[in-house]
Amino acid sequence: MAVELNHTIVAAKDKHESAAFMADVLGLPAPVPFGHFVAVRLAHGLTLDFATSGEVTPQHYAFLVGDDEFDQIFERIKERHVPYWADPGRSRPGQINTNHGGRGVYFADPSGHFLEILTRPYGSV
């Protein structure tokens, strides 16, 4: 049996706002309530289950996407005037990177989580 990640809980200042942001920017189906969570479904049945939390410790979430998806997501980031960087140190604002023979960009969600989209996995060159 293969081991797959099924779901993870994402702490948020406002679960509805963060889930909607994630789904909207990534071009995913609208979030759905699930118990006291708001779930965003990704590929292979994985869900990010957003929960409102009094204190949020920012985490990093990286999403591997195809070239066409990257273009679409990046366009939505720019349309929404979401600040973005080419690097995790945030020293290259307004740029994308071409690491590992692909493209990547970093941006933050409303709760301060640091999101990344990339078209090639690390070490793939």
N, C-alpha and C positions, 0 to 999 in steps of 0.2 A: 504494500500500500504506500502510495506517495503521500508525503506530508504537505499540506497546503494551509496557508493562513486563511482562516474563515472570516474573522472580524477582529477589529480592535476598537477600543474606546478612545475617542479624541475629546479631551477636555476643552471647553470653549467658554468664553465670556457669555455668549448667547448662542445656544446650540442651533437655533433656527437660522440666524444670520450666517454663522460659519458654514453650516451644511449647504445653505443656498449659494454662498459664495463659491464653495468647492465645486458643486454640481454645475453651476453656471459657467465658471471659468474653464473647467475641464470639458464642458460639453456633454455632461452625463445626464441621465434621467433625473427628474425632480426628486428631492429627498422625501422619504416616507417616515411617518412616525412609527416607532417600534418600542412599545413600553414607554419608559421615560427617556428614550433616545430618539434622535432623528438620524436615520440611516441613509447613507449615500452608497449606492451599489457600483462597484468597479467590475473589471473582468473576472471571470472564473468564479463568480459568486461572492467575492470578497466584499465586505461592507465596512465602511468607516462609520462607527456609531457615535454621533456627537452627543455630548452630555454637558449641560450648563454646570460650571464649576465656579466656586468662589475664588479660587486661585488657579491660574493657568501657568504651567511651566512650559515654555515654548519647546516644541519638538521639531524634528526635520522629517518631512515626507517627500520622497522622490518618486516620480512617476515616469516609467519608460513608455514612450509614445512613438508612433510612426512619424515620418516626415510631414505628411499631410496634416496629421493631428497637431503636430508642433506648430505648423503655420496657423492653423485655426485657433489654437489656444493662445499663442503669442499675440495674435490680432485682438482677441478678447481682452487680454491683459492691457494692451495699449489703448483700446477703446475705452476701457474703464479707468484709465489713468492710474493704474496700479504701478507703484515704483518697482523696478526690477534691476537685477545685477547679473553680471557674467560670472561672479565668483561668490563663494559662501562668506568671504570676509567683507563683502559689500564695498570693495574698493574700486569696482568698475561699474558704476551706475549707468543705466541706459544702454547696456551692451549685452550681447549674448556671447557664449563661448563656443569654441569648436573643438572641445576636448574629445579624445578617443575616436576621432574621425566622424563625429556627429555634431549636434548642436545641443546646447543646454542653456537654461536661464533659471534664476532664483527669484522668488517673490514671497511676500508675507500675506497671510490670511488675516481676517479681522481680529483674531485672538492672539496674533503674534507668532503663530507657527510658521516655520520657514519652509516653503514649498519649492520643489524643483521639478522641472520637466526636462527630459533628456532623450535623445534619439538613439544613443548607443550606450550600452552598459559600460561601466568603468572597466578599463583593462581590455577592451575589445579590439584595440588596434594591434 
